Amino acid sequence: MKKISLELGSGGKSMRDFIARTIVPAFKNPMLAELLDASHLPGRIAFTTDSYVVDPIFFPGGDIGKLAVNGTVNDLVVSGAVPQYLSLGLILEEGLEWNALEKILRSLKAAASRARVEIVAGDTKVVKQGQGDKIYINTSGIGKVIAKPRPKLIRPGDKLILTGTLGEHSLAILTARGDFGLEARVQSDCAPLTFLLPFWKNGLLWMRDITRGGLATILSELTEQIPYPLLIEEDEIPLSKAVQAASELLGIDPLYLACEGRAVLVVPGEKTHDVLARIKKNPLGRKAAIIGQVEGKIGRPGELLLRTSAGGLRLLEPLSSELLPRIC
């Protein structure tokens, strides 16, 4: 008998196939079929929902509350919407320490204030001890649509901008779990991406936040929507020393590590340097970089290529298995 596996929540190919082959046909409609991070509804309203099961619930740089707000806010931002309202669903396990719950609620409030959103509805359920894992959170978000991703307008010569270093969130979770004895001084990059909203009105073609599946999976999904290959440059991808060291030690490719406060943008070639300069003015974008481009000469349609430090080309594919479960 076929059963659910962890891969369905990986953010990689298995999850994408599950959504496309099982979920979308079950509830078939044009808005769902677009598979945006937030659906665009009539009346220029964007709507999204997400659930958070991160383990542990407190980690360097954040907790499940901060993560829930920023994750949902960022799904609205990259879909071309100004975040406005959130709902808050709490599933609590019997025995959760009251102090932990209060700390998470304060974190939720602080994150919502920073992102300038209001928590306006919610629900609470409690399950018996052993039937949950401390706390799960669901947040749904509503925003005002100001633009829409336009992958059909992407052309060769358009550039890829990464707004910061990769992998800090994944490494922060690994450090907090203590599974590998890592002692890296790294904090999750968990943060709202609202500072990127103005770029939707300045020619931005496409944007995604880099969560489960990592940069390679996100860009692989983009290649499915455009008739051109993408080429990224290994030497241009910003990585912290901690992420570099941990990736080498554990044999993990940082291109598949998750972030919770980074995005990758496709910008028309002639606007790239202006957009990059403006992103760098924000504290969350100081390490932003141009990491590649849409190709017209190298590769074939549907391919995501990495030019390695040695000068060779490597074909990148979406994540095919669960790399790090319960990171968000």
C-alpha positions, 0 to 999 in steps of 0.5 A: 500500500502506498504511503506518505513519505517525508519527500512530499514536504521537501520542497523538491521534485517529489512535492512539486509532482504531488501538488501538480498530480494530486492536489491541483486535479482534485480542486481544479481551477485557474487560480490554483493551477498557476501555482503562485506562492499566493493566489491572485483573487478577483478585486486585486487581492492576494491570498496564501496559507502556510503551516509551520512544524519546525523542530526545534521551535526555538533556534538561533535567530528566531523561533516558530512564531517569527518564522510563521509571520515572515514565511507568509509575508514573504509568499505575498511579497514574491507574488506581487502583493503588499501584505496586510492581514494574517490569520493565526492558527495554533495547534498546541500539545498538552504539556507545552510550557506556558512560558514558551507559548508566551515567548512565541506570542511575543515573537509573533507580535514583534514580527507582525509589527516589523512587517506592518501586518495585522493578525486579525483572525485565528483559532486554537486547538490542543491535542493530547501529549504525544499526539503533536510536537509542542506547537504547530502554527498555520498562518494565512495571509491577505495582501493587495496586488500591485503586480504579477510575476511575468515569466513570459517576458523573460529574455536572454540577457536578463540577470539573476540577483540573489539578495543575500547569502545562502543557507543560514536558516538550514544551518541554524536549525542543524546547530540547534538540533545538535545532530552533527555536533556543529558549533557554528555561530550562525543565525537564521536569516529569517526576515520579511522581504517587504523592502523588495516591494518597490521593485515590482513597479520598476520592471522586475519580471519575477521573484521567489523567496528561497525556502525548502529545496533551495536556490537550485530547486527554485530556479529549476522550477523557473526553467519550466516556465521559460523557453531559455536555459539559466546559467549561474556562476559558482564564484558569484554566489555569496556564502558565509564562511560558516555555511561553506565550512559546514557544507564541506564537512557534511557533504551538503550542496549549499545550493539546496539549503533553505533560507527564510529571508532571501530571494532571487530576482529576474531583472531586465539586463539594462536595469540590473546594476541600478536594482542591485545598488538599491537592494544593497542599501537595505541592511537585508540586502548588503551582500546581494549579488548578480549570480547569473543570467538567462542564456541564449547561447549556452545550454538548452531550454529547461536547463539550469547550469552552474559554471563551476569555479574550475570553469566547467558546466554542471547541470543542476536538477531540483531536489529529489529527496528530503534533505533536512526535514522540518526546517520550517 
